[in-house]
Amino acid sequence: MRLLSSRHAKLALLLCMPMLAHASTFELPALPYAKDALAPSIDASTMDIHHGKHHQGYVNNLNAEVEKDPRLAGLSLQQILEGVSAYAPAVRNNAGGHFNHSLFWHVMAPPVEVGQSSDALSAQIVADFGSMEAFKTQFSEAASKIFGSGWAWLIVTPDGTLQISTTANQDNPLMDTVTPRGTPILGLDVWEHAYYLNYQNKRMDYIAAWWNVVNWNEVSQRFALTR
């Protein structure tokens, strides 16, 4: 697989600073917008708890695990994920939680700033799913069918095509414990803490509203960096 290729390394520059930080120095990244900027799709109270409590918890717990396991010293978050099967389950859960949320904040934006899918990304979506609407339908269906907590992903596979995948808990497609593997360029958190304050048990309503804040400028840039 080409997960360690130069295009994958370039993508690491975009994912977030914690992606490049040395283990034991992981920090909660700042939101790229105000906490109420995604309302009404995602309300300020949910964002405050999700970012400031849940994500901070993953960062704290990951740093605690680094202190316990000297093998993690000096590794980037990406390196930890790609070899996560060698470490304790808590490393998998919290490194995954840190990565997943760091990506999640950046693939969303206020509705007036989301832009449009680039020509290159749009063409690949059409080639792999038939149309943008077909892609959204398939992605939404995959997200809705995750049993319990997890994530839905749009990934770039090693052969350069796009694929929708899902993972349980805080797993992601970079992990050596997950199939299919690939480079995630879009991810949707369907843990209940991501939507329950505003949507209660209506996950499909949350998914439908989320499309209004998908940052297509960011997703297109991430896609470009895989080429």
N, C-alpha and C positions, 0 to 999 in steps of 0.2 A: 504493500500500500504506500501511497505517497504522502502520508500524514506528516512526514518530516521534510517535505520538499520545500524549495525556496518560496513557492507561492503560499504555503501554509505558514512559513515563518513570517512572511509579510503580513499575513492576516493577524498574527499575534500582536503586531504593533497597533492594530486598530481596536482590538477587543476591549482592552482597558489596561490601565497602568498596573493593577495587581497581577495581570497576566505575566508581566515581565519582572515583577518584584521577586526578590529572593525570599525563600521560605523563612518564616519567623518575622517577616516585616510586612505581612499582608495587612491592608487597611481597607476600611469601608470607602468605596469611591463616592464622591459627591454626585447627587442627581444632576443631570444636565439641564434641568428646568425646575421651576417652582413646584412644590408638592401638590398644588391645586391646578397645575397647568394642563392636566389630562382630563379634567372634569368636563362633562359628566360621565365619560366612559370609565374613568377610574377616579374615585373621589379622594380628597386630600387626607381624610382620616385613614383610609386603607393604605395610601402611599406612605404616610407617616409611620404606621406600624410595620408595614411590609419592609420598607427600606431601613428604618431606624432601629427596629427590634429584630425582625427575622434575619435580614441580611447581616446585621451587626453580630448576631449570634453565631452565624456560620463563620464569620471572620475570627471571632474570639475562640471558637472551638477548634478551628483549623490551626491557629497559632499555638494552642495548647497541645495539640497532637504533634506539631513540629518539635516542641520542647521535649516530648517523650521519645521521639524516634530520630536519632542522629542521621539516619539515611536520608531524611528529608532536607537536611541543612543545605542551603545553597541552590535548591531546585526551584525552578519557576513553577507557577501554577499549571501551565501547559504540560511540563515534564511530569509533574505529579499525576495529572489525569491520564496521560498516555501510558503510565506504568502503575496505575492505581491498584491493580490486583495484588501487588506485592505488599500493600500496607493494610493497616487495621480498617475495619468497616467505618469507623468514625472519620478516617481520612477521606474515604470515598464520599461519604455523606456531606461533609463540610467543605471539602475542596469543590465538589460538584455544586453545592449550594452557592458558594462564593462565585464561581465562574458563571453559573446559569443566571444569577441575578445581575451580575455586572453586565452581561450581554443584554438582558431583558430591559434594563433602564434605557439603553442606548438605541434599541430597535423600536422605541416609541418616541413620540414627539407631540407637542400641541397640534391640534388639527390643522391650524393654518401653516404649519411648518413641515408637514409630512411629505410633501412633494409627490413625485410619481416614479414608478418603476422605470429604470433606464431602458433604452432600446435593447441593449444586450441582454439584460435580465428578462425583459418581457419576451424576447424571442426565445430564450431558453425555457421559460415557463410554458409558452405555447407549444414548443417542441416536446416537452416532457409531460404536459398535463392537458393539452388541447386548447386551453384559453385561460385567461386570468380568472374568470369566474369559476371555471371548473377547478382550478387550483384552490381557490378560496373555499369552495364547497368541500373538496376532499380534505383539506387541512382542518376545517371546522369539524367535519365528521370525525376525523381521527382524534382531535382534542376532546370532543364530547364523549368518546367511547373509552377514554382512559379510566380504568377502574381505580378509584381512590385518588391518591396524589401522584402527580407527575407532570411531564412536559410534552408538548408537541413541537416538532422541529421541521424546518426546511434546511436540508443539508446539501452541500456539494459533495458528490461521491468522488472516489479516487479517479474515476474515468471522466469526470467533468460534468456529469449530468446532475440534475436536481432530483431529490427524493424527499418525500414526507416520511418522518419516522416519529415514534413516541418512545419515551423512557419513563420508568417508574421513579418515584421519589426524587432525588436530586442527581440522578444519573444523566449523562449526556453523551453525544456521539463521538466525543474525543476519547472516551475511556476504552481501555483494552478489555473491559468486561462487557461491552455493549456491541450489539449488531443491529443494523448496519452501522459501520463507522463512516465518518465523514466530517467535513468542516461545517459547523452550524452557522447560518447567516440570518436566521430568524427563529425565535423561540417564544412559546406561549406557556406561561405558568398557569396550571390549572389546580394547584393546591387550593384548598378552601380559603386559606388566609389571603389569597390574592384577590378574592372577590366577595367573600361572604357578608361583609358589613353592608354592602350596597345591593347585592343580588341574591342573598340568602342561598338557596339551593338551585337557583336558576342559572346553571352553568352556560347553557346555550345563549341566554341573554347577554352574559358577560362576554362570551366569544364574539357575538355579533357586534357588540359595542367596541370591542378591542380593535377591530379592523379600522375604525375611525381614527385611531392614533398610531397605526403602524407607520414607522418612519421609513418610507420607501427610499429616501435619499441615502440613509444609512445602510439599508439592506442592499441597495444597488452598489454602494461602495465596497461593502464586504464581498459581494459577488465578484466585482471587478478584480479584487486582490487575489482571487483564487485562480484567475486565468493565467 
